[in-house]
C-alpha cells in the first residue's frame, strides 16, 4: 500500500477505536475512506451526526481542507502528524451547541 494512504488508514483506525473506547458507541473506518455513495466521510459512526474528515500529514492547509467539507452536515476536520496529537477542528457555533447540550444532561 502507498505509504501516504497507509498513514491515513492508521489514523482512521485509531480515531474509530478511540471513539469506541471512550464513548462506548459504534465507530468504523469507512470503506475507501468515504469514497462511495453509501458512506461519506472517513469514519462511520451512526450515533454521532458528524461528517468526519481525517488528515494525517506533517503540513496541512487547515483552511483549504475546511473549504472542502464546510458545506457537509456537521463537519469535523481531524488532523494529526508524526509524533503530534490528534486535533479536532469544528465550527465554533456547533461547538457551543455541543456544550449547551452537555450542560442539560
N, C-alpha and C positions, 0 to 999 in steps of 0.2 A: 504494500500500500504506500502511496505517496506520503512522505514524512509530514507534510503540512496537513493533509487530510487525517492522518493518524493522530496528530496533535489535537486537532479539533474534535475528533472522535473521543479521545481520552477526556477532554473537558466535558463533553456532553454526557458521557457515562458517569463522571464524578458528580456533576450537578444533579443528575437524576437520582443518583444514590443518596446524596445529601438531602434532597427533598424527601425521599422515602424515609431515611433515618431520623431526620429532625422533626418532620411533620407527621410521619406515620400515614402518609397517603400515597396513592399510586403515582409514579412518575417514570417515564421511559424515554430513552433516546428515540427520536422518530426515524423511520426508515429513510435513507437517502438524505438525512439532515433536513427534513421538511420539504424535499423536492418533489413531492407527489400531491395530487389533488386531495387525497384523503387526509393527509397530515400536513399541517402548516406549522412552521417554526421548527426549532431544533429539539424541543422537549414536548412530549405529550403528557399532560397532567390534567385529567378530566375534572379534578376537584378545585383547580385554580383557573380563573378566567383570564389567563395571560397568554400573550404571544411571546415566546421565548426565542431570542436570537443570541447565539453564543459565538464569541470570537476569542481564539487563543493565539495571540500574536504579541510580539515584542513591542511593536509600534502600531498604533491604530488611530485612525481619524474618527474620534467619537462622534463628531457632528456629521461626518459622511455616512457612518453606519446608522446613526439615528435617523437621517433623512430617508433611508431605505425602509425603515419599519414604522415610522411615526404615524402613518395612516392605518396601521393594523389596530385591531381592538386590544386595548390594554398592553401595549408593547413594553417588554423589559429587555434591555441590552445587557448581557452578562459578558464581562471581559476578564481575561487573565493573560499571563505570560509566564515564561520560565522563572521559577522562584518568586513569583508575585502572587498576592492574594487574589481571590475571586471577588470581583466587584459587580454589583447590580446597579444599572442606571435606569431610571424611570422618570416619567413626567411628574413634576413636583405636586401638582394638584391631585394626581392619582395617589401619590404617597400620603398626602394629607387625608384623603378619603379612607385609606387603609388604617391610619391612626385613629380616625373617628370611629370606624367600625370596631377596632380592637378595644377602644375605651368603653364601648357599650357592652362588651362581654363580661 
